[in-house]
Amino acid sequence: MGRNTRRRPTGPRRATFAAVALILGGGGLLAANVYASATEGGLGSEPARQTDGDGNAWGRTPGAATIDCPDVGDRLTAVPDQVRPDVDKELALLDQQIAEAYQRLQESAQAVQQDSGFAESAITNPLKEKRAATIERIVIALDRVGDRPQGLEALAACGLRASDDQTGDQDGSGEDQDGQDQQEGDGQDQQEGDGQDQGNQQAGNGPVAADFVDITTVQPNVQNPRDRTDASKGTFATSCGVNAGGLFNSDNVIVAPGVTNGAHHFHDYVGNQDNQAFATDDDLANADTSCEDEGDKSSYYWPVLRLQNGTREKDADAPGGGTEGNAGEIVTPQEVTLTFTGNPRSKVVAMPRLLRIITGDAKAFVNGNANANASWSCTGYEDRQLKDKYPICPKGSDVVRSFKFQSCWDGQNIDSANHRTHVAFTDAEGNCAGGFRAIPQLVQRIVYDVDAPSLQDGGRTTPLFAVDSFPEQLHKPVTDHGDFINVFDEDLMRDMVDCINDGRKCGADADPGSGAGDEPQETATPTPDPDASAGAGDEGDEGDDSDSGDTGGQQTSKPSSGTSDTEPADGGPSKGAHSVRPKADTTPSAEIAEATASPDDSDDRGAREGGNGPSASAPATGGKTPAAAAETQPQAVNGGLADTGARMWPAAVGGMLLIAGCVLLRRVRRPSV
């Protein structure tokens, strides 16, 4: 046998091998950890899967956050009365189809991630087929009684709104939409954390940190037309409570009459107490009212505001509520102010009885901002209005949500096919367009006593808040909207018009010793809390609303744990309860008619036309932006120090091994003396 001449490793050689092994092992750990961190929550990671508490999945869908469909109802400008019920039901069915497709998209997150063609074949193509059949029925109905509408068939196709495509073209015009600079991933990057249901946030469809902005960083942006000598300067206020009795449902008798769950989200109601999908004009006229003056049986309603704190309301398992992503504790307003104001250029005429007005666009997130009219602010800062962000208010200041309704009427119709064209806003100078007449303008102001959310931990410490929305609209603030049906007694409406035209202050806030032209009292601006959380953002835009849908909704009462301190013992509507737990330092900074942003404000007009004035569509930072302001991605529910340490230990071990290997190799290669 030949002798084995292979040399055995010497001590230095063994040390060299060991050093190289340490270096390779440590470097490998570092590289793996860096790659995992870079892809965590991104397209290369496993999508986070959550449920709404009942096992229904609302998981994250990377690259495809929501369904984006053309709004068919908005294109219908004339629908004859004889076919309107049929058309309304078909429009509501279109909304139901979108809601169902959105839920399938969420449930199929993993399949969509693994197969780029899955969403098209399993979600958008079937949705297109259903919409095409529904649109064809609308066309046939209209063709029976008039001219066949053209171009509706092209509205059947829908797309997927990518989470990283928030600043692009939203209306096919090739132009970016103001106020849509959303980089937050549409609320899809929410982690389960400790497994507790965190409401909409954990459900995966919003809100997220980037939906909020610190109001103290926003520049004043409210401007109003100057009054002329023939202006109608008076105001008329009506007091209808704060919905302390808990009258809620997910119907919308204006847009989807005869269809339960026509809104796919829940509304607060004050005033008329017969607000439901099947209410007729006679029902509304004969209903009870929560207003102090029983001559006002008008219906005032808006989407509820919820805290994303995991509370299970009575609608948690109901259509329009938890089953469609509207979850969490419903917040009773602290104060609701309903004020009718005049016109800066002319006298006003009476509103026709049963006039319907919708302001804002419940689908503005996918429709674009043409009809959006949300205004968000804080008490003491109401000269700063946000359009597409929720405000973070400093300590001692409350969240304010307000709307200015359209104040020009065509003089003939109490409604229109798309619920927009029979009313309009004034131009920037306060004039109504040719043929339209000025009517009293409803200015609606709602105040909430909610704490500034903790954005740094995704609302775990202090919950985020958001309005209810259609599920595919992701609870964006720009989708906020308000609805009004005029059921004023004719004598009371006449008194309102006379008061406004005479320049007096009348109604619930009447002051016999003063006129409407008195200067408002300025209040001190609350000192910002340095510990208050803040988010990044810019402001948005303006307009109207359309709510439609069709599933099996039901009227739901608010649990006693969530109602205000002034809720009647019998659970009935609150009569004239203006305020709940008022704060000493939360009065508005200006009179409501001047403090609420309007679509015809010159600052918004300047933004659209490239003006140099304050803009509600550009970032407004008046000082040092808080640390959270740079955050443009959703905040995970986990992500605290312990979680960070748990993710970083492989990198630490790898670094130590790498250093040890380098030291050992250096010593081995050092020449012996």
N, C-alpha and C positions, 0 to 999 in steps of 0.2 A: 504493500500500500504506500502511495505517495504521502509525503508529509504535508499536512495543512500549513501553508505558509502565510495565511491571512493574518494581518497584524491586528492585535487586540487594541481597542481604543486606550489611549493613554489618558491620564487625569485631565490635562488641558483640553484634549479633544472631547472628552465627555462633557466638560464644562461648557465648551463651545456649543455642542449639540443641545444641551439644556437651555443655554441662553437663547439660541434660535427658536427653540420650542416655546419658551416663555414669550418671546417677541411675537411669534406668529399667533399664539393663543390669545394674548392680550389684544393684539390688533384686530383679530377676528371678532372678539367680543365687542370692542368699540364700534367696528363697522356695522355689526348686526344691530346694535342698539341705536346707532344714528339712523340707519335705514328704517327701523321700526318706528322711531319717533317721527321721522319725516312723512311716513305713509299713514300714521295713525289717524283715523277719521277721514282719510282721503280716499281717492279712487282705488288705491291698492289695498285697502283694508276691508275687513269683514264689516258689512253695514250693521250699525247698532239697531237692534230690534226691540221695540217696546210694545206694550199693550196698554189699552185704556182702562185697565182694572178688571175687565170682563173677558180677557183673552183675545180681544180684537187687536190685530196688529196695526200699528201706525209707524212702521220702521222707517229709517232713513233710506232714501233712494239717491245714491250718488249720481250727480249729473242730470237728474230728472226730478225736480222737486215738486212740480205741480202740473196740473192740466191747464192748458191755455186754449180756450175756445172763443170764437167770435160771438158777440152778444146779438142774437137775432132780434130780441125785443127792442133793442135800441134802434134798429134799422126800420121798424114799422112806424110810419108817421101817420097812417090812416087805416083804421079798422072799423068798418061799419058796425053799428050797434047789434044788428041781428046775428052776427057771427063772433062778436067779441068774447062771449063765454067760452066758445070752442077754442078760439085762438089763445085765450089766457091759459086754459088747461094744457094746451100743447106747449106753450112757452114754459109753464111750470114743469112739464115732463122733461124738457131739455135740461133744466137745472138739476132735476133728479138724476138724469143720466150722467151729467158731469160729476156730481157728488159720488155716484157709485163707481165711476171710472177712477176718480181720485183715490178712493179707498182701495180699489184693486191695485193701483200703482203702489200704494204704501205696503200692501200685503205682499207684493211681488218684488220687494227691494232686492233680494238676493238674486232672483232670476234675471232681473233687469241688469244687474251688475255683471253677471256671468255671460249674458247673451245680449249684445247690443240691439238685436232685432226683435227681442221678446216683447218690448213695450209696444212696438208698432203692430206686431201680429196679434198680440193678446189683449191690448188695451185700446190704442188709438184707432186702429182699423175697425174693430167691432163698434166702438163709439161712433165713428163716422157713419157706419151703416144705420145705426139706430137714429142718429140725428137726421140723416137724409130722409128717412121714412117720416119722421115727425115734421120736418120742414115741408115735405111734400103735402102732408095733410093741411098744414097752414096755408100753403099756396092754393090748394084745391078749395078750401073754405072761402078764401078771399076772391078767388076766381068766380065763384058762384054768384057773388053779389056786386062785382065790380071788375076793375081791371086786374089782370093777373100780374102780381108783383114780379119784378125782374131782379135776378141776381141773388135771390135768397138761397138757391141750391148751392152756391159756392161757399156758403157759410157752414157747411156740414163738417168740413175737416177741422180737426184740432191738433195741436202740437203739445210737446212737453216743454215746460219752462225750466231750463237748466238752472241749477243753483248758482252757477258762476256767471250767469248772463243777466245781471240785474240793471245794467245801464244801457242796454241796446234798444233797438227800435221796438216799440210796443204796439204801434198801430199801422204798421206797413208803410209809413210815410217816409222812412229812411232817416228820420230825425229822432234823436234821443229825447225821451220825455223828462221834463223837469222833475226834480225831487225823487227820482227813482234810483239814486246812487246807493243801492243796497248790495253789500258785499258779504252778507251774513250767512249765505247758504240756505236761506229761507226756512230757518228753524229746523232743519233736518238733522243737525249734528248735535242732538241732545242725548246724553248718555243716561242709563238707568241709575247710576250711582248706587244708593243703598236699596234700590228696588221700590221705594215709596212712589206712589202715583203723584206726579207733580203737575197734573192738569194738562192743559194744552202744550206746555213746554215739553213735558216728558212724552206726550202723545206724538210729538214729532212734527207738528205743523204750526209752531210759533207760540208765543213771541220769542225773540232772541235779543241778546244784548244790544245789537246794532239797531234795533227798533227804537232805542231810547236816546235822549240827548239831555244834557244838563241845561236847564233853562237859563241859568246865569251866564252861559257862554253865547247866548243868542242876542244879536243886536235888535233894538226896537225896529219893527217893520210895519206897523199899522199906520195907514194913512187913509183919510176919508175925503170925499168931495166937499168943497165948501158950500155952505147954504147960500142960496140966493134969497132975495127979498120975498119971493112968492113961495118959498119952501114951506113944507108942513113939518113943523118942529116939535110937535107934541109927542107924548108917549102914553101908551095904555098898557097896564100890566094886569095879568090874570094869575091868580094863585090857585094851583091845582094839586099841591102836595108833592111828595117825592116817591110815590109808589111804595109807601111803607107797608101797605096791605099785601103786597106781593102779587100783583096782577101781571102774569107773564104768559106768553105762548110764542110759538115759532111760525105763526101765520103772518100773512100780509094781505089785508083786505083790499088794499089799493092795487097791488100788482098781481096778486094771485087770488082773486075772490073765488070762494067755493073750493079752495084747495087747502087741505090741512098741511102744515109744515111747509108752506109756500116760501118761507124765508130761509129755511135750513139753519136758522140761528134764533136765539131767543131775544124778545123785545121787552123793555120796560114800557108800561102804559100809565099815563096820567090823563085826567079829564074823563072822557067817555069810558064807561065801564062795560060796554058790550063789544069790545074789540076782539073779534075773532073772524075767521075766514068767511063764515056764512052770514055775517051781519048785513042786513039790507039797509037802505037809506032810512026806512021807517024804524028799523031797530035802533039805529044810531040816534034818531030824533027822539025816541021814547025812552032811551036808556038813562040810568043814573049817571051822575058825574062826581068826580072828586074835587071839582073846582068850587071855591067859596061862593062865587056867584053862579047860581044854577042856570042862569041864562047862557052860560058857556058849557055846552056839552061837546065841545070839539075834542077830537082825538089827537093826542100828542104821543108819539112813540119813537123809540131809538134802541139800538142793540144794547144789551146789558153789558156792564163792565164786570170782569171776573178777576179774582186773585188766583194765581196759579199755585195754590197751596195744597192741592190734593183733596180738598173738601168735596164730599159727594153730595151734590144738591139733589132735589127730587127729580130733576131732569137727567140724572146721570145715565139712565138706561133708556132715554126717550129720543126719538128723532128730533133733530134740531139742537139737542143737548149733547150729552156725552157720547152717544153713538156716532155723532158727526164731528167729534173733535172739540166741542164747546164744553169744556170741563173746568171745574174749580168753583170757588165761592163767589156767588153773585153779590156785588157790593151795592147796598142801598145808597143813593145819593144823599149827601149832607144837605144840599140845597138845589132847588130847581127854580129858575126864574124864566118866565115867559113874558116877553115884552114886545109890543107892537109899536114900531116907529114909523116916521113919515118919510117923505122924499125930499132930497135937497134942492130939487128944481121945480116942484109943483105940488099942488094939493093932491090928496088921495081920494079914491072912490071906494065904496064898500066892496068887500069880497062877496062873491056870489055864494049862497048857501050850498054846502056840500062840495065846495072847491077842494080838490086834492092837490097837495104839493109834496114832492119828494126832493130833498136836497142832499147832495153827495152821491157817490156811486159805490154801491156795495161790492162791485167787481172791479174797482179801480186798479187793483194790483196787476191784473192781467189785461184790463181794458185800456190802461193808460189814464192820464190825469185830466183828460178833457172835461170830465164832469165831476171830478173829485171836489169836495168842499169841506173837508175836515178841518177843524181848528182846535189845537191843543195848547194849553198854557198853564200857568200857575197863578194863584192869587198873589197880588202885588207885582206881577210881571205881565199883565194882560196887554201891554203894548208890544209884546213879543208873541207872535202866533206861529205855531208849527203846523205843517200840513201833512207830512209823512213820517213824523216821529212822535212817540209818546214823551211827555216831559218828565224829567227828574227834578222835583221841586226841593228847594232847601228847607231846612227845619223851620216850622212855623208857617209854611205855605202849603196850600192844597192844590190838587189837580183840578183844572178847569177844562171842560169840554164844551164847545159852543158852535152854533150854526147861525148863519144869516140865510134865511129862506129867500127864494125868488120874490121880487116885489113888483113885477110887471105882468099884467094879465091881458090876454088877447081880446077881452070884452065879450066873449061868446061861450067858451067851453069851460066846464068844471073839471075836465080831465082830457087826456089825449092818449093815443095808442101807445106811445112810448113813455107816457107820464111826464114829458118834458116840454113839448112844443107849445102847450097852451099857456105856459108861464115862462118868464125869462128874468135874468138879472139886468139891472141898469148898466149903462156903459160907465166908463171911468169918471165921467162928470156927473153921473146920477140921472141921466136921461133914459127914458124908455124908448125902445125902437118904434119906428113908425107903425101906427095902428094899435100898439099896446098901451095900456093905461096903468098908472101908478096905483097900487093898493097898499094897505098897511103891511109893513115888513115884519114878519115874525123873527125875533132874535131869541134864540134858545140857549140858556147858559146852565150847565150842570156842574156842580162842585162835588168832589169826592175827597173824603178824609182817608187817604191811603199813603202809606210810608214809601219813601224812595227805595226802590228795589236794590238788592245787592247784586250788581252785575258781575263782580269778580268771581262769584261762585254759582252763577247761573240762577240766582234767586233762591238758593237754599236757605240762606239766613233770613232774608226778607224777600217775600215772593214777588215775582214780576206780575204785572197786570196787563190786560188786553181786552178789547171789545170782542164780542161774539162776531163770527163771520161765516160766510159760505166756507165749507171745509177747504176748498182749493185756493182760497184767498189768504190763507196762512196768518190770519189775525193781524194783518198789517193796519196800522193806524190810518193810512190813507183811504181805507175802505169804509170809514165811519160815515154815517148818514142819519138823517132824521126824516120823519114822516108826519104829515099834518092833514087832518080833514076838518074843514070849517063847519061846525055845527053851532055857531053863535045864534042866539035869538036875534031876529031882525032888528028889534029895538035896541038891543045891546050893541050890535054892530054899528047901528047908526050913531049911537053915543060915542063909540070908539072913533069913528071917522070925524065927527065934530070936534072931539077932544084933540085929536092929532092935528087937524087943520087949523084949530084955534091956537095951537102952541101951548096947550096945557099938559099937565101931568095927572093922569087919571087912573082909575082902576084900583088894584090892590095896593099900589104904592102911591096913591094920590096924596098930594100935599097942597091943600087949598090956598096956602099963602105963597106959593111959588109957581113960576112958569117953567116950561120945559127947557127954556133957554138958559136957566141958571147954570153957572159953572160947577162942574162936579168937584167934590172934595178930593184932593190928592191924599193918598195914604203912604205912609213910610214903607219902603221896600224892605221885606224881611231880610235880615242878614244871612247870607248863604252859610250853610253848615259845612265847615271844612271836611267833615267826615262823610258828607253825603256822597253816595255813589253817583257816577255819571257815565253816560255812553256817548259814542260818537254819532254824528249825524248832521244832515242839512235839512232844510225845510222843503215843503212840497208845493202843491198847487190847489186847484179848486174845481167845483161843479155840482152835479146832481146824482140820483141813485136809481137802481132798479133791482128789486128783490123778486126772485121767482123760485119755484121749486115744486115738488110733489112727492111727499111720503106721508106716513101716518103719524103726524104730530098730535100732541095733546096739550091742553092748557095745564100749566103746572104752577103750584104755589110755592113760594119761597119758604124754606124752613125757618123756624123761629130763631134759630141760632144766628141767622144771617141778617135779620131785620133790624131796623133802627130802633133807638130808644123810645121813639114816639109812635111806634106801631100801636094802633088801637087794640084793645083787649079782645075785641070780637073778630079781629082779623080783617075788618072792612077797610075801605079806602080812607086815607087820611084826608080830612077836610082842612085845607088851608095850612097844612104843616109845611112851612117854608124851610125850616132849618132843623138839622139834627146835630147836636153837640157843636154849636158854632165856636170858632176860635176867635180870640180877641184881636189877632193881628192878620186876618185873612180877608179883609175887605178888598174889593177890586181896586186897581190903581187908577181906573178911569171909568166914566159912565159907560154902561154896556153898549150903547150904540156907537161909541167911539173906540172901545177896547177890543171889539171882535173883528177879526179879519174878514174881508169880503172878497168874492171873486172879482169885483170891479175895483178893488183898491189899486192905486197907482203904482204901488211897489211891485205887486204881482205883474201888472201890465208892463212895467219897465223891465222886469226879468224876462218876459216873453219877447220883448222887442229889443233886448240888448241895452236897456237903459242903465244908468249909473246909480239909480236910487237903491235903497235897501231892497233886498230881494228875498222872498220866501223860498226860493228854489236854489239858493246858493248857501254854502256853509256860512254860518254866522257865529263867529267866535269873538267874544269881547273880552279877552283876557287869557290867562293860562288855562289850557284845557286839562281837566283832570286826567289821571293816569288811565282810567278806563276809556277815555275818549278815543284812543288809538285802536280800540278793539273793533275789528270788522268781521270777526268770525263768531259763530255761536259759542256761548259759554257752556261747557259741559257741566252736568250736575256733579260729577266727581271732579277731581283736579286740585285737591288741596295739597298741603305739604306732604302728608303721608303718602298720597297717591304718587306724587312726584318722586319721592324717595324710593318708592317701590319700583318705579320705572327706571331709575338711574343707577341702581346698584350693579347691574351687569357692566355698565360703562366704567364704574369706579373700580371694580375688580379687574376689568381688562386693562385699565390704565396702570394699576399697580403691577400687574404681570409684565406689561410692556416696559415699564421703568426698571423692574428687577432684571429682566432679560438684558436690557441695554447696559446696566451696571455690571452684570456678570460678564458679558462679552467684553466690555472694556478692560476688566481686570485680567481676563484670560489672555487678551492680546497684548497686555503691557509686558514689555521685555523684562526678563528677570535680571537682577543685578548680581 
